[in-house]
Amino acid sequence: MGSLVVVGTGISSVAQTTLEARGHMEQADKLLYVVADPVTETWIRRLNLSAESLEDCYQDGQHRGLAYQAMTDRILEWVRKDDTRVCAVFYGHPGVFVRPSHASIRQALEEGFEARMLPGISAEDCLFADLGFDPAVRGCQTFEATDFLLRKPRFDPVCHVILWQIGVIGDATYSSEGNYREDGLPVLREELLKHYPASHEIFVYAASQFSIAKPIIQRMPLEELGRSTIPTIATLYVPPHGEGVSDPEMVKRLGMEDPLRASA
Ligand SMILES: C[S@@+](CC[C@H](N)C(=O)[O-])C[C@H]1O[C@@H](n2cnc3c(N)ncnc32)[C@H](O)[C@@H]1O
């Protein structure tokens, strides 16, 4: 009976792949992958000779949703072959902003196959480390940038805010050259200015894909967002604005007036 395990390679090429993920990658009968850099690709191809890229599922100018469906279909085709242990590899954490990983696991389970996902290191994990903050302090809210603009979810500027896919705002098509619309960032700036002062410091962040290189960190006041070029793969970090105030009633109810308990 075929099976599926979905793993991630992390962001920093090869170095952030867990031993568990690597074991599955080596032992798979069929390895299918989508990664973001050529070094990881070469490593994967050496690790397992059955390795096959899913990159050809992308077509220039076509909606990325079609590519995700094609990837899911291809993964399932292999799982359905007799006794094939399939390993699908995505960069970063395979379950973070990756549709075909979740879709293929759901489909495989529905069809009665064994299927599971292993965690990996996402861009957000790298961001916490490189920008040096703890999401547990003040809380942290994560949104996909286009979805944030379209749906306008309620969020709290007192928390850390992370916005993904700021390089492809309003653009659902694929471009092999990385040519995406650039008019989305000024719209995002306008929206954020409703909640933060123009001088509020923000960070456009690109984690390093190679352990010998440094991350790209563009630090600027919010009013400058969208006035210069950003890396297509960048993620935006907006630090908290304002102080969070504790509810005095709740402080009392939880018996936390004692400062030692409050800081526990
Ligand atoms: C399709 S998602 C893939 C995320 C990936 N699975 C992960 O776990 O990080 C692509 C988005 O992830 C973020 N991203 C990917 N690589 C990044 C990097 N090197 N630095 C910062 N953000 C990155 C960006 O927001 C980008 O638009």
The ligand as an ORCA input file, in Angstrom:
! r2SCAN-3c Opt
* xyz 0 1
  C       4.574     30.200     -0.565
  S       5.155     30.889      0.924
  C       6.223     29.613      1.479
  C       6.538     29.685      2.944
  C       7.400     28.539      3.445
  N       6.697     27.280      3.357
  C       7.858     28.733      4.896
  O       7.630     27.837      5.703
  O       8.441     29.772      5.204
  C       6.186     32.173      0.335
  C       6.274     33.303      1.333
  O       7.067     32.891      2.433
  C       7.872     33.956      2.893
  N       9.273     33.613      2.639
  C       9.751     32.611      1.874
  N      11.098     32.613      1.881
  C      11.467     33.646      2.666
  C      12.710     34.178      3.058
  N      13.875     33.654      2.645
  N      12.703     35.264      3.867
  C      11.554     35.834      4.294
  N      10.351     35.378      3.948
  C      10.306     34.293      3.139
  C       7.467     35.191      2.076
  O       6.436     35.877      2.782
  C       6.989     34.550      0.800
  O       6.124     35.382      0.082
*
